[in-house]
């Protein structure tokens, strides 16, 4: 379990695993490119000094809930970032609802933030937490 200094800024980053995306809906995007974008975003987050844990999920609400509950049982988080792919595609509405509900039930008081792409994750995080204990913007 993280100590309180770490926990106050620890972030759970929830997004779709690249193997679960239907790329036919996204011209010019494929699994390799999406994976590279996620990895580049994660590197940037680490380099910026954020204490973030990646939680890539599939599209099954039951499996996603189980994965997220496992992460929440293993550690404490101040903030959860839910990726745009989960929130913006109508076929994932139930998945999104389940994620929000499990976060509320298993981690009362957790703050939420949302990105629009892997490249905007740092901006979303900075709205709520800062690396090195800086004061969040609200």
C-alpha positions as CSV (number, residue, x, y, z in Angstrom):
1,X,0.0,0.0,0.0
2,X,1.3,3.5,-0.8
3,X,2.2,5.9,1.9
4,X,-0.1,8.9,2.5
5,X,2.4,11.3,0.7
6,X,2.2,9.2,-2.4
7,X,-1.5,8.3,-2.2
8,X,-2.6,11.9,-2.2
9,X,-1.5,12.3,-5.8
10,X,-1.7,8.7,-7.0
11,X,-3.6,8.3,-10.3
12,X,-5.4,5.3,-11.7
13,X,-5.5,5.6,-15.5
14,X,-8.3,3.5,-17.0
15,X,-8.3,3.0,-20.8
16,X,-9.1,0.4,-23.4
17,X,-6.5,-2.2,-24.1
18,X,-5.3,-1.8,-27.7
19,X,-6.2,-5.4,-28.5
20,X,-9.9,-4.7,-27.8
21,X,-10.5,-1.7,-30.1
22,X,-12.4,-2.0,-33.4
23,X,-10.0,-0.1,-35.6
24,X,-12.4,-0.3,-38.6
25,X,-14.1,2.7,-37.0
26,X,-10.9,4.8,-37.0
27,X,-9.3,5.3,-40.4
28,X,-5.6,5.7,-40.1
29,X,-5.4,4.1,-36.7
30,X,-4.3,0.5,-36.0
31,X,-3.3,-1.5,-32.9
32,X,0.5,-0.7,-33.3
33,X,-0.1,3.0,-33.7
34,X,-2.6,3.2,-30.8
35,X,-0.1,1.2,-28.6
36,X,2.7,3.6,-29.5
37,X,0.5,6.6,-28.6
38,X,-0.4,5.1,-25.2
39,X,3.2,4.2,-24.5
40,X,4.4,7.7,-25.5
41,X,1.7,9.2,-23.2
42,X,2.7,7.0,-20.3
43,X,6.4,8.0,-20.8
44,X,5.4,11.7,-20.8
45,X,3.4,11.2,-17.6
46,X,6.3,9.4,-15.9
47,X,8.7,12.1,-17.1
48,X,6.4,14.8,-15.8
49,X,6.7,13.2,-12.3
50,X,3.1,12.0,-11.9
51,X,2.5,8.9,-9.8
52,X,0.2,7.0,-12.2
53,X,-0.8,3.4,-12.6
54,X,-2.1,2.2,-16.0
55,X,-5.2,0.0,-16.0
56,X,-6.0,-1.2,-19.5
57,X,-9.2,-3.0,-19.7
58,X,-11.3,-4.9,-22.3
59,X,-14.8,-4.1,-23.3
60,X,-16.6,-6.6,-21.1
61,X,-18.1,-4.6,-18.2
62,X,-17.8,-7.6,-15.8
63,X,-14.1,-8.1,-16.6
64,X,-13.4,-4.4,-16.5
65,X,-15.1,-4.1,-13.1
66,X,-13.1,-7.0,-11.7
67,X,-9.8,-5.5,-13.0
68,X,-10.6,-2.1,-11.6
69,X,-11.7,-3.6,-8.2
70,X,-8.4,-5.5,-8.1
71,X,-6.4,-2.3,-8.7
72,X,-8.4,-0.4,-6.0
73,X,-7.9,-3.3,-3.5
74,X,-4.1,-3.2,-4.1
75,X,-3.6,0.5,-3.7
76,X,-5.2,3.8,-2.9
77,X,-5.8,6.5,-5.5
78,X,-6.7,10.1,-5.3
79,X,-7.7,10.4,-8.9
80,X,-9.0,8.2,-11.7
81,X,-8.6,9.2,-15.4
82,X,-11.1,7.5,-17.7
83,X,-10.0,7.5,-21.3
84,X,-12.0,9.0,-24.2
85,X,-12.5,5.7,-26.0
86,X,-14.6,4.4,-23.2
87,X,-16.6,7.5,-22.8
88,X,-17.3,8.6,-26.3
89,X,-18.4,5.5,-28.2
90,X,-22.1,4.7,-27.7
91,X,-21.5,0.9,-27.5
92,X,-19.4,1.4,-24.4
93,X,-22.0,3.3,-22.4
94,X,-22.7,0.4,-20.1
95,X,-18.9,-0.1,-19.7
96,X,-18.5,3.6,-18.8
97,X,-21.4,3.4,-16.3
98,X,-19.9,0.4,-14.6
99,X,-16.5,2.0,-14.3
100,X,-18.0,5.2,-12.7
101,X,-20.1,3.1,-10.4
102,X,-17.3,0.8,-9.2
103,X,-15.0,3.8,-8.7
104,X,-17.7,5.5,-6.5
105,X,-18.5,2.3,-4.5
106,X,-14.9,1.0,-4.1
107,X,-13.1,4.3,-3.7
108,X,-15.4,6.9,-2.1
109,X,-14.2,10.4,-2.6
110,X,-12.0,9.6,-5.6
111,X,-11.8,12.5,-8.0
112,X,-12.4,11.9,-11.8
113,X,-10.8,13.4,-14.8
114,X,-11.1,12.7,-18.5
115,X,-8.8,13.1,-21.5
116,X,-9.7,13.4,-25.2
117,X,-6.8,11.3,-26.4
118,X,-3.6,9.7,-25.1
119,X,-1.8,13.0,-25.9
120,X,-4.1,15.1,-23.7
121,X,-3.9,12.9,-20.6
122,X,-1.3,15.2,-18.9
123,X,-3.6,18.2,-19.3
124,X,-6.4,16.2,-17.7
125,X,-4.2,15.1,-14.8
126,X,-2.9,18.7,-14.2
127,X,-6.4,19.9,-13.7
128,X,-6.6,17.8,-10.5
129,X,-3.2,16.8,-9.2
130,X,0.4,18.0,-9.6
131,X,3.6,16.1,-9.4
132,X,5.8,16.8,-6.4
133,X,2.8,18.0,-4.2
134,X,2.0,21.1,-6.1
135,X,-1.5,22.6,-5.6
136,X,-4.1,21.4,-8.2
137,X,-5.9,23.8,-10.4
138,X,-9.7,23.9,-10.1
